[in-house]
Amino acid sequence: MKSFDPATLHIKDLHALLLGSIGPRPIALASTISKNGEHNLSPFSFFNVFSANPPLLIFSPARRGTDNTTKHTYENIKEVPEVVINIVNYDITYQMVLSSANYPKGVSEIEKAGFTALDSDLIKPKRIAESPVQFECKVNQVIELSDGPASGNLIMAEVIKIHVNEEYLDTNNKIDQKKIDLVGRMGGNTYVRAHGANLFEITRPNDANLGVDSLSEDIRLSKILTGNDLARLANAEAYPDETDVNEYKLIELSSIFIEHENDANLLEISLHKKAKSLIEDGNIEDAWKSLLAFNN
């Protein structure tokens, strides 16, 4: 493993390591307004939700690394502490990227990117009609991390109203993750789409789970099973009953035991491969039976 000292890296190289490693990052398409009434729109992937009570979103319009100038979003918020954070899905991805161009101050990125502006209910900045979810926010605090190139300016924005396109709501008024088609930012020019086969579900762990540390050494050090496989096994609350293991061994594993009756090493490998296949199919109980059968 190669190690880096951030203090010795050029800011461009440090920036690339950080953004290439930490992702996908959600994108805040931030709409602001200057004291002169000039509207601005710009995307930021230094963004996330940090609290539900109060509902708090934080994003960072960092200083430019090239010339240390500040962005219009930051300047507007210092003048008018309000912002609409519009969420980005795939349908508006290319428009979102177009809005990131360095247009002169006073030029409306909303118009340049071909978006439709909507009046907000409680604040002055405009909402973006094409965005699936729009958060009207008042800015509670701005934290300037430093005055050097590429330094962040944390905008703490409290949500005071939420607008959701009903197309993306289920019957319980929750966002349907399979419909909203969100987009995240990776390193460089790379983005990721949360859609289709890219989505998967993992249930919360059992509080009384076995834990990887309780697994026998032959399983923990398996050359077949990965860390993810071990974690799925370890989420069980108890081992299968010995009677069930022996029954499974006689019925489902008999051919493996016959094939490798004279080679314990190959038998163990085959049972671990069988278990891995069962884990991938979500059949954790039978995976356990396959592993425990080796010593039964």
C-alpha positions in Angstrom: 0.0 0.0 0.0 1.3 3.4 -1.0 1.0 6.2 1.6 0.8 10.0 1.1 1.4 13.0 3.3 -1.2 15.7 2.4 1.2 18.4 3.6 3.7 17.5 0.9 1.3 17.0 -2.0 0.5 19.7 -4.6 -3.1 20.8 -4.0 -4.1 19.5 -7.5 -2.8 16.0 -6.6 -4.4 16.0 -3.2 -7.7 17.2 -4.7 -7.6 14.3 -7.1 -6.8 11.7 -4.4 -9.7 13.0 -2.2 -12.3 13.2 -4.9 -11.2 9.9 -6.6 -11.6 8.1 -3.3 -14.6 9.6 -1.7 -17.6 8.9 -3.8 -20.2 8.7 -5.2 -21.0 12.1 -3.8 -24.5 13.5 -4.1 -24.9 16.8 -6.0 -26.4 20.0 -4.8 -27.6 22.2 -7.6 -27.7 25.4 -5.6 -29.8 28.3 -6.6 -28.9 31.7 -5.0 -29.6 35.4 -5.6 -27.4 38.5 -5.1 -28.5 41.6 -3.3 -29.0 43.1 -6.7 -31.5 40.4 -7.7 -29.1 38.5 -10.0 -29.9 34.7 -10.0 -27.1 32.1 -9.9 -27.2 28.3 -10.3 -24.2 26.0 -9.7 -23.6 22.4 -8.8 -21.5 21.2 -5.8 -20.6 17.7 -4.9 -19.1 18.6 -1.5 -22.7 18.1 -0.2 -24.8 16.0 2.1 -27.6 15.9 4.7 -26.3 16.1 8.3 -29.3 16.4 10.5 -33.1 15.7 10.5 -33.8 17.8 13.6 -33.3 20.5 12.5 -33.3 19.4 8.9 -29.8 20.6 7.9 -28.0 20.3 4.5 -24.3 21.3 4.2 -22.5 22.1 1.0 -19.2 23.8 0.2 -18.5 26.3 -2.6 -14.7 26.1 -2.3 -12.3 28.7 -3.4 -10.9 28.0 -6.8 -7.6 26.2 -6.7 -6.2 28.0 -9.7 -6.5 31.7 -8.6 -8.1 31.5 -5.1 -11.2 33.4 -6.2 -14.5 32.8 -4.6 -17.6 31.5 -6.4 -20.8 33.5 -7.1 -22.8 31.1 -5.0 -20.7 31.9 -1.9 -20.8 35.6 -2.6 -24.5 35.6 -3.0 -25.1 33.7 0.2 -23.0 36.2 2.1 -25.4 38.9 0.7 -28.7 37.0 0.8 -28.5 34.0 3.2 -30.9 31.8 1.4 -30.5 28.9 -1.1 -32.6 26.4 -2.9 -30.8 23.0 -3.2 -32.2 21.2 -6.2 -31.5 17.5 -6.3 -30.0 16.0 -9.5 -31.2 12.9 -11.3 -30.2 11.5 -14.6 -32.8 13.4 -16.6 -31.1 16.8 -15.8 -27.4 15.6 -15.6 -26.1 17.3 -18.7 -28.0 20.5 -17.9 -26.5 20.4 -14.5 -23.0 20.1 -15.9 -23.6 23.0 -18.3 -24.6 25.2 -15.4 -21.1 24.7 -13.9 -19.4 26.8 -16.6 -17.7 29.9 -15.5 -20.1 32.5 -16.7 -19.6 36.2 -15.8 -21.4 37.4 -12.7 -24.9 38.4 -13.5 -25.4 35.8 -16.2 -28.2 33.4 -15.3 -27.1 29.8 -15.4 -30.7 28.8 -15.2 -31.3 30.3 -18.6 -27.9 29.1 -20.0 -28.6 25.5 -19.0 -32.2 25.6 -20.3 -33.9 25.1 -17.0 -37.3 26.4 -16.0 -37.3 28.7 -13.0 -40.1 28.5 -10.4 -40.7 31.0 -7.6 -40.0 29.7 -4.1 -42.7 29.9 -1.5 -40.6 31.3 1.4 -37.3 32.6 0.0 -36.0 34.7 -2.9 -33.8 32.2 -4.9 -35.6 30.3 -7.7 -36.4 26.6 -7.7 -35.6 24.4 -10.7 -38.8 22.9 -12.1 -37.0 19.9 -13.7 -35.4 18.8 -10.4 -37.2 15.9 -8.7 -36.8 17.4 -5.2 -36.2 21.0 -4.3 -35.3 22.2 -0.8 -35.9 25.8 0.2 -33.3 26.7 2.8 -32.3 29.5 5.1 -28.6 29.7 5.7 -27.9 29.4 9.4 -24.1 29.7 9.3 -21.1 30.0 6.9 -17.8 28.5 8.1 -14.8 29.6 6.1 -12.2 26.9 6.6 -9.2 29.1 5.4 -8.4 31.7 2.9 -6.1 29.6 0.7 -6.7 28.1 -2.7 -9.2 25.2 -2.8 -10.3 25.8 0.8 -13.9 25.1 1.6 -16.7 27.3 2.8 -19.3 25.3 4.6 -22.8 26.5 4.0 -25.1 25.2 6.7 -28.6 25.4 5.2 -31.7 24.6 7.2 -34.6 23.2 5.2 -37.8 25.2 5.6 -39.8 23.8 2.8 -39.6 20.7 0.5 -41.0 20.2 -2.9 -41.2 16.7 -4.4 -42.3 15.7 -7.9 -45.2 13.3 -7.1 -43.9 11.0 -9.9 -41.1 9.9 -7.5 -43.3 9.3 -4.4 -44.6 5.9 -3.4 -48.0 5.4 -1.6 -46.4 6.2 1.7 -45.0 9.5 0.5 -41.5 8.2 0.5 -39.0 8.6 -2.3 -39.1 5.6 -4.6 -35.4 4.8 -5.0 -36.0 2.8 -8.2 -37.8 5.7 -9.9 -35.8 8.8 -8.9 -32.7 7.8 -10.8 -30.2 9.8 -8.8 -26.8 10.8 -10.1 -23.5 11.0 -8.1 -20.1 12.6 -8.7 -17.0 10.5 -8.8 -13.4 11.6 -9.5 -12.5 13.7 -12.5 -15.2 13.7 -15.2 -16.8 10.5 -14.0 -20.4 10.2 -12.7 -22.4 7.3 -11.4 -26.1 6.6 -12.0 -28.2 4.9 -9.2 -30.4 3.0 -11.5 -31.5 -0.6 -12.4 -28.9 -3.3 -11.5 -26.7 -0.7 -9.8 -29.3 -0.7 -6.9 -29.2 -3.3 -4.2 -30.6 -3.7 -0.7 -29.0 -4.7 2.6 -31.1 -5.1 5.7 -29.8 -3.8 9.0 -27.8 -6.3 11.0 -29.2 -8.4 13.8 -28.1 -6.9 17.1 -27.5 -10.4 18.4 -25.4 -11.5 15.4 -22.6 -14.0 15.7 -19.9 -11.6 14.5 -17.0 -12.4 12.3 -14.7 -12.8 15.3 -16.7 -15.8 16.5 -16.2 -17.8 13.3 -13.9 -20.7 13.3 -10.4 -20.1 11.9 -10.9 -22.4 8.9 -13.8 -20.2 7.8 -12.3 -16.8 8.7 -9.1 -17.6 6.8 -10.9 -19.2 3.8 -9.2 -18.6 0.5 -12.7 -18.8 -1.2 -14.9 -16.6 1.0 -14.5 -12.8 0.9 -14.9 -10.4 3.8 -18.4 -9.6 2.5 -19.2 -13.4 2.5 -18.0 -13.7 6.1 -20.1 -10.7 7.2 -23.2 -12.2 5.7 -22.6 -15.4 7.5 -21.8 -13.6 10.7 -25.1 -11.8 10.6 -26.9 -15.0 11.7 -28.0 -15.2 15.3 -27.1 -18.8 15.7 -25.6 -21.8 13.9 -27.8 -24.4 12.3 -28.8 -27.4 14.4 -26.4 -30.3 14.1 -29.2 -32.6 13.0 -30.1 -30.3 10.2 -26.5 -30.1 9.1 -26.2 -33.9 8.9 -29.4 -34.2 7.0 -28.3 -31.5 4.5 -24.9 -33.3 4.2 -26.5 -36.6 3.3 -29.0 -35.2 0.9 -27.4 -32.2 -0.8 -23.7 -32.7 -0.3 -23.3 -36.4 -0.8 -21.8 -36.1 -4.3 -19.1 -33.7 -3.0 -18.2 -35.9 -0.2 -18.0 -39.0 -2.5 -15.9 -37.1 -5.1 -13.3 -35.9 -2.5 -13.5 -38.7 0.1 -9.7 -39.2 -0.1 -8.6 -35.5 -0.2 -9.7 -33.4 2.8 -8.2 -30.3 1.3 -10.2 -30.5 -2.0 -13.3 -31.4 0.0 -12.9 -28.2 2.1 -12.4 -26.1 -0.9 -15.4 -27.6 -2.7 -17.6 -27.0 0.4 -16.5 -23.4 0.6 -17.2 -22.9 -3.1 -20.7 -24.4 -2.5 -21.2 -22.1 0.5 -20.1 -19.1 -1.5 -22.6 -19.9 -4.3 -25.4 -20.2 -1.7 -24.4 -16.9 0.0 -24.6 -15.1 -3.4 -28.1 -16.6 -3.8 -29.0 -15.2 -0.4 -29.3 -18.7 1.2 -27.3 -18.1 4.3 -28.7 -21.1 6.3 -27.7 -23.7 3.7 -24.3 -21.9 3.3 -23.7 -22.5 7.0 -24.8 -26.1 6.7 -22.2 -26.6 3.8 -19.4 -25.1 5.9 -20.3 -27.0 9.1 -20.6 -30.3 7.3 -16.9 -30.5 6.8 -16.3 -31.3 10.5 -19.5 -33.3 11.0 
